């Protein structure tokens, strides 16, 4: 394991009885990197994250975190990790500050250090004014910020975030993104699972797409878009109950077509030119939109499913 790598996994496998949830994946994560795991439900992301968190032992393959083996060095590894679970497991009847201080004591920190770190993290997550409020009275976005603050009490070298902004409004999501950017600038390695493709594009230096326990693509967001999609996408909507009827008529105009319940997606290199050609063929959609390709398009191409099934 090199100095730049904080995690290396080779042919990593996780079985539950006869079911193989993770099927021999290879992952290398660099120090200070923001790395993403994308995939539909049941793809194997959660099982992988539990192994990366040194909570669940692999059924096969090898994994090294900080150059240590989770099978024998689990407590030492976990002391250097921060984990932000998908569900907020906060003490609702305690104050915001008491939640942080109570969690900090799990790491054998002195009361003085716990108080100092709690104060720093309340400021970092913009919760100072709510420090003495009960957690039960906080908004969803504030609870997520508190959960992230709690995961940072031990000043982890790696912060593992499972669906960090699920259920939040756009303003709360962007505030969390800003906090995560700051952590990355400070040298914290981020490992993220998310269903939000715009989030992955914003936060991840590199990512893998998992499907049915395997990695089906890996790379930087823009590289994956260039590799698996076209430069632009034309979205067409028609007054019909079945957009599938337009598949054959539109096929000559695109490298690839995706038919969704409410629209048809044409994957092309020049959207405006394609739209002119469609109209010239006397095909008249009720609405049309030309946009750049995104990670969502890559996801649909690789897994053939919607993002939040």
C-alpha positions, 0 to 999 in steps of 0.5 A: 500500500502506498503513502497516497492510498488510504484504502485498497480492496482487491477482489472484495466479496461479501456473502450472506448464505448463498447470496453474494452481495458483493462479487469480487470488486477492486477499489483504491482510494487516495488520501484527500480524495472525494470518492463516490459509490453509486448504484440502485438499491440492492447493488451492493453499496451498503455491504461495501460501505460496511466493510470499508467502515471495518464493521463487517468482515469480508467473505473473500478478498483483501482490504487494507485501510491505512495499511491495516487489516480490518480483520485484526486491527478493527478498533484502531481503524475505526478510531480514525474513521468518521461515519455519517449514517443514512438515518440520523440516530441522535438523542432527541431529548438532549441538547445539540451540544450534549449530543456532541459531547456525549459522542466525543466521550466514546473516544476517550477524549478529556472533558476539556477536549470534548468541549473544545471540539464541540464548540468548533464543530457547532461553528463549523456546521453553523449550529452555534445559536442552537447549541442549547436547543433540544435536537427534537426541535431542529429541522431536517437539515440541522439534524443532518449537520449535527450528525456530520458534526458528530462524525467529526468529533474524533477528527477522522482521516476518512469521513464515510457518508451514506446518502448525506442529503436525502430528504433535504431541501435544496438550500440545506443540501447546498449548505451541506455541500459547502461544509463537505468542500471545506473538509476536503480542502482540509485534507479529509478523505470523503467516501460518499454514497448517494442517489443524487447524480448532481451531488455526485458530480459536484462532490466526487473526484472519482466514483464507481457505479455498482450494479448487482454486486459488481463495479460496472464503471469507474472514473471521474464524473466528466470522464464517465459522461464522455465515455458512456454518453453523448455530448448532449441530450434532447428531451421530447414530450408528446401528447400520448399515453405511450411514448414507445410508439415514437421509438422507431420514428426517432431512431434515425436521429440519435446514437441512442434512445431512452424511452421513459413514461413521460418523455423520449431521450435522444442521445446526440452530439448536437441537440439543436441540429437534431431538433431541427431535423426532427421538426423537418421530418414532421415530428412535432413534440408538445415540448422539447429541451436540449441539455448537456449529458449528465451522470444520470444518463450514464447511470441509466445506460449502465444499469437500465433503471431509474435512480431511486427505484 
